[in-house]
Amino acid sequence: MVNGNAAFGGMCKPNIVIYCTIINGFCKDGFVDKAKELFLEIKGTEINPNVVIYGSLVDGLCKNGLVDEAKELFSEMKCSNINPNVVVYSSLIHGLCCVGDWNEAKGLFIEMLDQGLPPNVVTFNVMIDELCKKRRMDEANVLLKMMIERSVNPNTITYSLLLDGYCLVGRIDDARKLFDSMMNKGCKPNLYSYNILINGYCRKGNVDEAMSLYRELVSKGIRPTIITFSTLLDGLLLASRTGDAQKVF
């Protein structure tokens, strides 16, 4: 058992701030069992766990695949009249998506909206990621529009998830339109964004566009990685353009 007083050599009595810090640290470092022990210790004191402690535990449990325990803790905090915030909801939604429970994740998202709790960019990204993996691009695009309507600015991660989704289903033209709109809205593509679209063009056999994107990213000072080079190499060789492959490499 982790003992809060012992952790400080008996020199001081831990307060809620100290407990929050230690539990959050345990969860982030993967020591969720120790965090759970400390949580039980708190319950034996006059200190009442707050939303930060519950949130840290829900996130830690989900990241360790213990989603059922996270759901129980989520229910417990609501029964204790501690309202989950957007961070707690986002952590549990992500955990549910990771174990393939899309319906429950979607239900939690709707619950947030019904309670007037605005999703943030992390929440939207989690939902969009899952929809893209399921190849449900029209629904993912609806969420993108919802983000913008709610003044939640999509970030590079948001656009990259959608780019990957469009490429996954072979909608390369839609991916390119999104890529261009991303830049027009002041959201700079990163190497990951470029790699996704380069791969999409190569898979479609359009290596000229892939090469054009490669030259563009280099001109912007973005350093290609082995993934960039191997993707282009595969695309060029598949198109029987060994000469171009040698020029690049």
Backbone bond lengths (Angstrom), bond angles and torsions (degrees), N, CA, C in turn:
res aa  C-N    CA-C-N  psi(-1)  N-CA   C-N-CA  omega(-1)  CA-C   N-CA-C  phi
1 M - - - 1.459 - - 1.532 110.02 -
2 V 1.334 115.25 132.21 1.456 119.94 175.01 1.506 108.21 -77.54
3 N 1.322 117.44 129.41 1.456 120.54 -178.62 1.518 109.69 -113.62
4 G 1.327 115.09 120.96 1.458 120.35 -177.00 1.511 112.59 -61.25
5 N 1.340 117.67 -44.01 1.457 120.36 179.48 1.518 111.31 -65.38
6 A 1.344 115.29 -40.35 1.467 119.61 -178.78 1.523 110.54 -65.00
7 A 1.334 115.44 -33.57 1.465 119.50 -178.84 1.522 111.95 -60.77
8 F 1.321 116.38 -23.37 1.455 121.01 179.99 1.522 111.88 -113.63
9 G 1.337 114.58 21.59 1.447 120.31 175.76 1.506 113.56 64.15
10 G 1.318 116.18 22.51 1.459 120.25 -179.83 1.512 113.21 70.57
11 M 1.335 117.15 10.28 1.463 120.86 -175.87 1.514 112.58 -79.31
12 C 1.320 117.89 -26.22 1.450 120.33 -179.16 1.518 109.75 -149.40
13 K 1.296 114.79 160.15 1.454 120.71 179.96 1.523 108.69 -94.68
14 P 1.331 117.67 120.47 1.465 119.37 -178.06 1.526 111.74 -60.77
15 N 1.326 115.69 140.91 1.458 120.46 174.42 1.520 109.23 -109.35
16 I 1.321 116.87 -175.65 1.457 121.28 -174.76 1.533 111.78 -62.44
17 V 1.333 116.08 -35.52 1.466 120.13 -179.68 1.529 110.62 -64.80
18 I 1.319 116.13 -43.55 1.461 120.86 179.50 1.524 110.60 -64.20
19 Y 1.333 115.45 -44.90 1.466 119.05 179.07 1.531 110.77 -61.12
20 C 1.323 116.74 -43.05 1.467 120.88 179.19 1.527 110.59 -58.71
21 T 1.323 115.70 -44.91 1.460 120.90 -177.30 1.525 111.56 -64.13
22 I 1.339 115.91 -45.67 1.466 119.84 -177.32 1.527 110.89 -67.98
23 I 1.330 117.02 -45.51 1.472 120.25 -179.34 1.521 110.91 -63.11
24 N 1.324 116.01 -42.26 1.468 119.61 178.18 1.523 110.53 -62.39
25 G 1.328 116.55 -40.96 1.454 120.62 178.91 1.523 112.22 -64.26
26 F 1.342 115.79 -43.96 1.464 119.60 177.82 1.525 110.67 -59.14
27 C 1.335 116.45 -45.66 1.467 120.69 -177.21 1.525 111.36 -65.09
28 K 1.322 117.42 -42.42 1.462 120.48 -179.19 1.524 111.89 -66.94
29 D 1.341 115.91 -30.72 1.467 119.90 -179.88 1.522 112.92 -88.59
30 G 1.335 116.51 1.51 1.462 120.01 177.02 1.516 115.35 88.79
31 F 1.337 117.08 6.46 1.467 120.36 179.89 1.526 109.89 -94.94
32 V 1.319 115.59 61.38 1.458 119.54 -173.86 1.529 111.94 -68.21
33 D 1.330 117.69 -28.89 1.468 120.27 177.90 1.530 110.77 -64.31
34 K 1.320 116.02 -41.13 1.463 119.64 177.61 1.528 111.01 -66.04
35 A 1.336 115.60 -37.26 1.462 120.30 177.81 1.526 110.51 -63.83
36 K 1.330 116.00 -40.01 1.477 120.42 178.47 1.530 110.90 -65.36
37 E 1.320 116.94 -39.43 1.463 120.75 178.54 1.525 110.88 -62.47
38 L 1.317 115.01 -43.99 1.466 119.52 -179.81 1.524 110.92 -66.94
39 F 1.319 115.83 -35.14 1.465 120.66 177.04 1.529 110.61 -61.59
40 L 1.337 116.31 -43.17 1.468 120.57 178.00 1.518 110.75 -65.15
41 E 1.326 116.10 -35.20 1.468 120.07 177.84 1.525 110.82 -62.97
42 I 1.325 115.50 -41.58 1.465 119.83 179.90 1.519 110.72 -59.52
43 K 1.328 115.44 -39.82 1.464 119.58 -177.70 1.524 111.96 -62.98
44 G 1.335 116.85 -19.25 1.461 120.39 178.33 1.512 113.02 -90.47
45 T 1.335 116.14 7.66 1.460 120.63 179.71 1.535 108.96 -117.35
46 E 1.333 114.24 -176.10 1.469 119.05 178.38 1.528 111.19 -83.39
47 I 1.328 116.00 -2.93 1.469 120.34 -179.53 1.527 109.79 -82.66
48 N 1.319 116.07 131.96 1.459 121.44 178.27 1.534 109.72 -98.82
49 P 1.336 117.70 125.15 1.470 119.88 177.75 1.525 110.54 -56.98
50 N 1.318 116.19 140.11 1.458 120.20 -179.83 1.526 111.03 -108.27
51 V 1.329 116.24 -174.76 1.457 121.18 -175.52 1.530 111.64 -65.06
52 V 1.329 117.05 -29.22 1.467 120.46 179.54 1.522 110.54 -67.35
53 I 1.329 116.14 -44.44 1.462 120.44 179.38 1.528 110.51 -64.83
54 Y 1.330 116.01 -47.47 1.471 119.18 178.23 1.531 110.52 -60.56
55 G 1.323 115.84 -41.92 1.460 119.69 -178.65 1.519 112.67 -63.14
56 S 1.333 115.81 -42.11 1.469 119.90 178.41 1.521 110.92 -61.77
57 L 1.323 115.91 -42.71 1.467 120.40 -179.27 1.521 112.05 -68.37
58 V 1.318 117.24 -43.01 1.465 120.31 178.58 1.530 109.70 -59.72
59 D 1.328 116.50 -44.70 1.461 120.61 179.71 1.524 110.91 -64.89
60 G 1.338 116.33 -44.94 1.460 120.09 -180.00 1.516 112.85 -62.99
61 L 1.316 116.10 -41.76 1.466 120.56 179.16 1.528 110.80 -64.27
62 C 1.326 116.12 -44.40 1.468 119.95 -179.60 1.522 111.43 -62.91
63 K 1.322 116.75 -41.94 1.464 120.15 -178.73 1.520 112.09 -68.95
64 N 1.332 116.60 -18.63 1.458 120.45 176.73 1.531 111.80 -100.01
65 G 1.346 115.81 12.01 1.460 120.45 176.80 1.510 114.83 78.17
66 L 1.333 116.80 9.23 1.466 120.77 -177.97 1.531 109.61 -96.18
67 V 1.309 114.85 59.69 1.468 120.45 -172.17 1.530 111.67 -69.20
68 D 1.332 117.44 -35.92 1.468 119.45 178.57 1.531 110.79 -61.81
69 E 1.333 116.73 -41.17 1.464 120.07 177.00 1.527 110.64 -65.35
70 A 1.324 116.22 -37.85 1.465 120.45 178.39 1.524 110.34 -63.41
71 K 1.327 116.13 -39.55 1.473 120.25 178.54 1.529 110.81 -64.52
72 E 1.329 116.22 -40.09 1.473 120.02 178.36 1.526 110.67 -63.83
73 L 1.323 116.23 -41.19 1.455 120.60 179.86 1.523 110.62 -67.49
74 F 1.322 115.74 -37.16 1.462 121.39 177.99 1.532 109.94 -62.14
75 S 1.324 116.29 -43.99 1.463 120.45 177.89 1.522 110.98 -65.83
76 E 1.323 116.29 -38.98 1.470 121.43 179.88 1.524 111.50 -61.57
77 M 1.323 116.18 -43.61 1.460 118.34 -178.03 1.529 110.84 -66.52
78 K 1.321 117.19 -35.98 1.464 119.13 177.50 1.520 111.37 -68.41
79 C 1.343 116.68 -37.39 1.466 120.62 176.93 1.527 111.08 -66.89
80 S 1.331 116.53 -24.46 1.466 121.51 178.98 1.524 111.02 -90.08
81 N 1.339 115.98 11.82 1.473 122.22 179.58 1.528 113.09 61.34
82 I 1.334 114.68 32.35 1.466 120.30 172.96 1.521 106.78 -106.75
83 N 1.316 115.86 110.44 1.457 120.33 -174.75 1.530 111.46 -75.79
84 P 1.325 117.32 121.45 1.472 119.39 176.94 1.524 110.57 -61.05
85 N 1.327 116.76 139.08 1.458 120.06 176.81 1.525 110.06 -95.93
86 V 1.318 116.28 -175.88 1.464 120.63 -175.89 1.527 111.52 -62.96
87 V 1.333 117.23 -31.20 1.463 120.77 179.85 1.529 110.73 -66.91
88 V 1.325 116.11 -43.07 1.465 120.73 179.90 1.526 110.29 -65.81
89 Y 1.323 116.12 -46.73 1.468 119.85 178.76 1.531 110.56 -59.29
90 S 1.325 116.67 -45.20 1.469 120.53 -177.55 1.520 111.18 -62.96
91 S 1.337 116.83 -40.04 1.469 120.77 179.64 1.521 110.99 -63.06
92 L 1.337 115.88 -44.99 1.463 119.33 -177.78 1.523 111.13 -71.53
93 I 1.318 117.44 -38.71 1.467 120.81 176.75 1.526 109.82 -59.84
94 H 1.329 116.39 -43.14 1.461 120.37 178.42 1.522 111.30 -63.82
95 G 1.329 115.61 -42.19 1.462 119.62 178.44 1.518 111.99 -61.42
96 L 1.315 116.43 -42.61 1.461 121.13 179.08 1.526 111.35 -64.62
97 C 1.330 116.20 -39.85 1.470 119.67 177.82 1.528 110.68 -63.92
98 C 1.328 116.05 -37.63 1.469 120.37 -178.24 1.528 112.19 -65.04
99 V 1.335 116.78 -29.13 1.473 119.48 179.66 1.528 111.39 -98.94
100 G 1.340 115.83 9.20 1.459 120.09 174.39 1.514 116.04 81.67
101 D 1.331 116.74 14.53 1.466 119.44 -179.98 1.529 109.88 -94.91
102 W 1.324 114.80 71.18 1.458 120.36 -175.52 1.526 112.41 -64.65
103 N 1.316 117.09 -41.20 1.468 120.06 -176.44 1.531 111.55 -60.65
104 E 1.334 116.30 -42.40 1.461 118.61 179.56 1.532 111.15 -71.19
105 A 1.323 115.99 -35.91 1.465 119.92 177.04 1.526 110.12 -62.73
106 K 1.320 115.85 -44.52 1.468 120.62 178.08 1.521 110.47 -63.40
107 G 1.337 116.38 -38.17 1.460 120.46 178.64 1.520 111.69 -62.41
108 L 1.330 116.91 -40.05 1.466 120.49 177.90 1.525 111.35 -66.58
109 F 1.321 115.49 -37.49 1.469 119.84 178.31 1.530 110.27 -62.80
110 I 1.316 115.71 -44.57 1.468 120.51 178.41 1.527 110.46 -64.99
111 E 1.331 116.03 -38.40 1.469 120.97 177.42 1.526 110.77 -59.57
112 M 1.316 116.54 -41.40 1.465 120.74 176.54 1.530 110.87 -57.41
113 L 1.324 114.78 -49.29 1.461 119.94 -178.35 1.518 111.11 -62.48
114 D 1.333 116.34 -42.89 1.465 120.75 -179.45 1.528 111.99 -62.52
115 Q 1.335 116.11 -32.04 1.462 120.37 -179.10 1.520 112.77 -87.32
116 G 1.316 115.76 2.02 1.462 119.69 179.16 1.513 113.57 75.52
117 L 1.341 116.75 18.05 1.457 120.83 178.58 1.525 108.37 -93.15
118 P 1.320 117.44 109.86 1.469 119.42 -174.16 1.518 113.19 -72.14
119 P 1.334 117.90 126.16 1.469 121.17 174.96 1.529 109.62 -63.80
120 N 1.306 116.80 147.60 1.459 120.27 175.21 1.523 110.27 -103.06
121 V 1.311 116.68 -174.32 1.465 119.95 -175.51 1.530 111.29 -63.47
122 V 1.329 117.09 -31.95 1.468 120.06 178.58 1.529 110.01 -65.99
123 T 1.324 116.60 -44.93 1.465 120.67 179.55 1.520 110.74 -59.55
124 F 1.325 115.70 -48.71 1.465 119.77 -179.82 1.530 111.31 -62.07
125 N 1.319 116.76 -41.08 1.464 119.86 -179.28 1.522 111.86 -62.83
126 V 1.329 116.15 -39.23 1.472 120.01 178.10 1.524 110.21 -61.79
127 M 1.323 116.44 -45.87 1.458 121.04 -179.22 1.533 111.70 -66.43
128 I 1.333 115.88 -44.12 1.461 120.55 -180.00 1.518 110.76 -63.81
129 D 1.324 116.81 -40.48 1.463 121.36 178.50 1.526 111.22 -57.83
130 E 1.320 116.09 -45.85 1.463 119.92 -178.08 1.526 111.20 -67.24
131 L 1.320 116.96 -40.82 1.463 119.68 178.86 1.526 111.21 -64.96
132 C 1.333 116.49 -39.27 1.471 119.94 178.75 1.519 110.84 -65.21
133 K 1.315 116.98 -39.77 1.466 120.07 178.03 1.520 111.00 -63.95
134 K 1.349 115.67 -30.91 1.456 120.57 178.76 1.526 111.71 -86.33
135 R 1.329 116.33 2.49 1.465 123.41 179.05 1.528 112.45 63.76
136 R 1.308 116.14 28.89 1.466 121.48 178.86 1.528 108.69 -100.95
137 M 1.330 114.72 69.49 1.451 120.99 -170.20 1.521 113.85 -70.04
138 D 1.318 117.06 -32.82 1.458 118.89 179.27 1.530 110.33 -63.93
139 E 1.341 116.36 -40.37 1.466 120.34 178.03 1.526 110.77 -68.68
140 A 1.328 116.18 -37.24 1.466 119.79 178.16 1.523 110.30 -63.73
141 N 1.328 116.13 -38.23 1.461 120.34 179.62 1.528 111.24 -68.74
142 V 1.332 116.46 -32.50 1.470 120.47 175.31 1.527 109.98 -61.54
143 L 1.329 116.24 -41.34 1.464 120.11 178.41 1.521 111.29 -66.04
144 L 1.332 116.79 -37.07 1.462 119.94 176.73 1.526 110.26 -60.60
145 K 1.320 116.23 -44.19 1.467 120.30 178.63 1.524 110.80 -64.95
146 M 1.335 116.56 -38.15 1.456 120.63 178.06 1.529 110.81 -62.65
147 M 1.322 115.81 -40.91 1.464 120.29 177.32 1.522 110.47 -55.56
148 I 1.323 114.81 -51.78 1.464 120.70 -175.96 1.522 110.63 -63.34
149 E 1.338 116.10 -41.07 1.473 120.43 179.02 1.525 111.48 -62.84
150 R 1.333 116.25 -31.62 1.462 121.30 -179.18 1.528 112.32 -92.38
151 S 1.314 116.05 11.39 1.470 121.89 178.56 1.525 112.80 61.28
152 V 1.338 115.96 30.41 1.463 121.41 172.31 1.529 106.39 -98.87
153 N 1.303 116.74 110.98 1.459 120.49 -174.20 1.531 111.75 -73.97
154 P 1.325 117.18 120.31 1.471 119.27 174.47 1.526 109.54 -60.93
155 N 1.320 117.31 141.72 1.460 120.21 178.48 1.531 110.20 -108.81
156 T 1.298 115.89 -174.24 1.463 120.27 -178.19 1.524 111.43 -60.08
157 I 1.323 115.97 -35.29 1.470 120.13 178.39 1.522 110.20 -63.42
158 T 1.329 116.40 -44.43 1.467 120.89 179.46 1.522 110.74 -56.19
159 Y 1.320 115.45 -52.21 1.461 119.92 -177.48 1.531 111.69 -65.44
160 S 1.325 116.82 -38.29 1.468 119.71 -179.48 1.522 111.26 -64.90
161 L 1.331 116.23 -38.65 1.469 120.25 177.21 1.524 110.59 -61.14
162 L 1.326 115.68 -44.64 1.459 120.37 -179.67 1.528 111.64 -68.29
163 L 1.326 116.05 -39.91 1.471 119.93 176.51 1.525 110.52 -58.26
164 D 1.322 115.31 -45.67 1.458 120.19 179.88 1.529 111.11 -62.80
165 G 1.324 115.40 -39.63 1.459 119.97 179.50 1.523 112.09 -64.41
166 Y 1.327 115.86 -45.66 1.465 119.59 179.22 1.530 111.34 -63.03
167 C 1.319 116.24 -41.42 1.473 119.55 178.34 1.524 110.95 -65.89
168 L 1.321 115.77 -35.71 1.463 120.61 -179.58 1.527 111.78 -60.71
169 V 1.340 115.61 -37.64 1.471 119.40 -178.69 1.528 111.96 -95.16
170 G 1.334 116.28 6.63 1.462 119.57 175.66 1.515 115.13 82.20
171 R 1.335 117.59 12.28 1.471 120.67 -179.47 1.531 109.00 -92.72
172 I 1.316 115.70 67.38 1.458 121.07 -174.00 1.522 112.15 -67.19
173 D 1.341 117.45 -33.36 1.465 119.81 178.83 1.528 110.96 -65.32
174 D 1.342 116.07 -40.50 1.463 119.57 177.14 1.528 110.52 -66.39
175 A 1.326 115.55 -36.23 1.466 119.79 177.78 1.527 110.09 -63.05
176 R 1.317 116.87 -42.07 1.468 120.31 -179.41 1.524 111.22 -66.83
177 K 1.325 116.60 -40.22 1.473 119.91 178.04 1.526 110.27 -61.54
178 L 1.324 115.46 -41.69 1.462 120.14 179.23 1.526 110.60 -65.63
179 F 1.329 116.00 -41.19 1.458 121.38 179.18 1.527 110.26 -60.38
180 D 1.326 116.42 -44.43 1.466 120.70 179.95 1.521 111.20 -67.57
181 S 1.341 116.99 -40.80 1.467 120.16 -179.86 1.524 110.62 -67.28
182 M 1.320 115.32 -31.76 1.459 120.71 177.13 1.529 110.19 -59.25
183 M 1.324 116.09 -46.88 1.464 120.29 -179.85 1.531 111.02 -68.98
184 N 1.336 116.71 -37.70 1.459 120.45 179.69 1.529 112.30 -64.22
185 K 1.345 115.31 -27.10 1.463 119.78 -179.89 1.524 112.76 -92.89
186 G 1.329 115.29 10.72 1.457 119.31 174.00 1.508 115.55 81.70
187 C 1.338 116.56 12.90 1.463 120.40 177.92 1.528 107.60 -101.21
188 K 1.306 116.85 107.03 1.460 120.91 -173.17 1.531 111.63 -74.47
189 P 1.321 117.28 127.64 1.473 119.93 174.71 1.528 109.71 -64.57
190 N 1.311 116.97 144.57 1.459 120.77 174.51 1.527 109.10 -104.59
191 L 1.306 116.27 -174.67 1.466 120.37 -178.71 1.520 111.34 -58.76
192 Y 1.340 115.92 -39.94 1.463 119.93 -179.81 1.528 110.56 -60.53
193 S 1.330 117.01 -42.38 1.470 121.45 179.35 1.529 110.35 -61.44
194 Y 1.333 115.80 -46.30 1.469 119.92 178.99 1.529 111.41 -62.58
195 N 1.323 116.29 -43.82 1.467 119.65 -178.99 1.522 111.92 -60.48
196 I 1.326 115.99 -38.77 1.468 120.16 179.35 1.527 110.43 -61.31
197 L 1.332 115.49 -48.83 1.465 119.28 -176.36 1.532 111.03 -71.13
198 I 1.318 117.22 -37.43 1.474 120.24 176.02 1.529 109.90 -59.69
199 N 1.319 115.75 -44.46 1.466 120.19 178.38 1.528 111.26 -63.35
200 G 1.334 115.85 -40.16 1.460 120.16 179.10 1.518 111.94 -61.14
201 Y 1.344 116.50 -43.87 1.471 120.39 178.86 1.531 111.14 -66.68
202 C 1.326 116.25 -40.48 1.469 119.50 179.52 1.522 111.24 -62.94
203 R 1.320 115.77 -40.65 1.467 119.56 179.64 1.523 111.38 -66.62
204 K 1.325 116.49 -26.72 1.459 120.95 177.89 1.530 111.86 -87.20
205 G 1.331 115.97 -5.00 1.457 119.87 -179.95 1.517 114.00 84.08
206 N 1.322 117.29 8.02 1.461 121.40 -179.78 1.524 109.48 -97.23
207 V 1.326 115.46 73.83 1.465 119.69 -174.91 1.526 112.27 -73.78
208 D 1.334 117.45 -21.20 1.474 119.20 177.40 1.525 110.31 -63.67
209 E 1.326 116.79 -44.26 1.467 120.13 178.03 1.523 110.44 -66.74
210 A 1.329 115.44 -36.96 1.467 119.76 178.38 1.524 110.00 -62.54
211 M 1.319 117.04 -43.91 1.459 121.33 179.20 1.522 111.30 -66.34
212 S 1.321 115.98 -36.72 1.466 120.04 178.28 1.534 110.64 -62.63
213 L 1.323 115.60 -41.79 1.465 119.94 177.10 1.523 111.14 -65.65
214 Y 1.318 115.71 -37.97 1.465 119.82 178.22 1.528 110.25 -61.12
215 R 1.331 116.53 -46.80 1.467 119.95 179.52 1.532 110.82 -63.72
216 E 1.333 115.75 -36.26 1.462 120.22 179.71 1.526 111.65 -64.16
217 L 1.323 116.52 -46.19 1.468 118.65 -178.00 1.529 111.17 -66.28
218 V 1.334 116.60 -36.14 1.465 120.01 177.93 1.528 109.94 -65.58
219 S 1.340 116.58 -41.05 1.465 120.81 -179.29 1.527 111.86 -65.51
220 K 1.321 116.00 -23.01 1.467 120.24 179.16 1.524 112.76 -91.00
221 G 1.316 115.14 4.70 1.453 118.79 177.17 1.515 114.45 81.62
222 I 1.332 116.12 14.08 1.469 120.10 177.43 1.525 107.57 -87.08
223 R 1.301 116.24 126.53 1.464 120.29 -175.57 1.524 111.02 -85.96
224 P 1.335 117.38 119.14 1.480 120.30 178.81 1.524 110.68 -65.06
225 T 1.315 115.42 154.06 1.463 121.02 176.68 1.528 109.44 -112.84
226 I 1.296 115.38 -179.46 1.467 120.61 178.29 1.521 110.75 -60.70
227 I 1.343 116.50 -29.65 1.471 119.91 178.29 1.521 110.13 -65.81
228 T 1.343 116.44 -42.55 1.468 120.79 178.48 1.523 110.55 -60.28
229 F 1.327 115.32 -49.41 1.468 120.19 -177.06 1.526 112.35 -65.70
230 S 1.326 116.81 -42.93 1.469 119.14 -178.29 1.522 111.21 -67.45
231 T 1.348 116.75 -35.06 1.468 120.37 177.46 1.526 110.53 -64.47
232 L 1.336 116.15 -46.53 1.466 120.39 178.89 1.524 111.21 -64.77
233 L 1.318 115.90 -41.48 1.460 119.86 -179.91 1.525 110.90 -59.95
234 D 1.332 115.96 -46.54 1.466 120.12 178.63 1.520 111.01 -60.10
235 G 1.343 115.92 -43.36 1.461 120.21 -178.23 1.522 112.24 -65.43
236 L 1.328 116.52 -43.55 1.462 120.64 -178.86 1.527 111.78 -68.44
237 L 1.314 116.56 -42.00 1.464 119.54 179.25 1.525 111.24 -66.73
238 L 1.336 115.61 -36.57 1.463 119.54 178.73 1.528 110.53 -65.06
239 A 1.332 115.37 -30.59 1.461 120.28 178.73 1.534 111.50 -89.96
240 S 1.334 116.02 9.13 1.471 122.14 179.02 1.524 112.47 59.93
241 R 1.337 115.99 35.54 1.471 121.04 179.01 1.516 109.43 -109.94
242 T 1.304 115.60 63.67 1.460 121.13 -177.58 1.529 112.11 -64.14
243 G 1.341 115.77 -32.76 1.471 119.30 179.21 1.515 111.45 -62.08
244 D 1.327 116.63 -45.27 1.465 121.40 178.77 1.530 110.00 -65.45
245 A 1.313 115.42 -36.30 1.472 119.20 179.32 1.531 109.96 -62.57
246 Q 1.311 117.28 -40.62 1.464 121.35 -179.59 1.519 110.85 -68.02
247 K 1.328 117.70 -35.06 1.465 121.36 179.29 1.525 111.49 -65.13
248 V 1.315 115.22 -39.46 1.466 120.07 -178.44 1.515 111.05 -72.71
249 F 1.331 115.83 -39.91 1.454 120.54 -172.62 1.515 112.55 -104.63
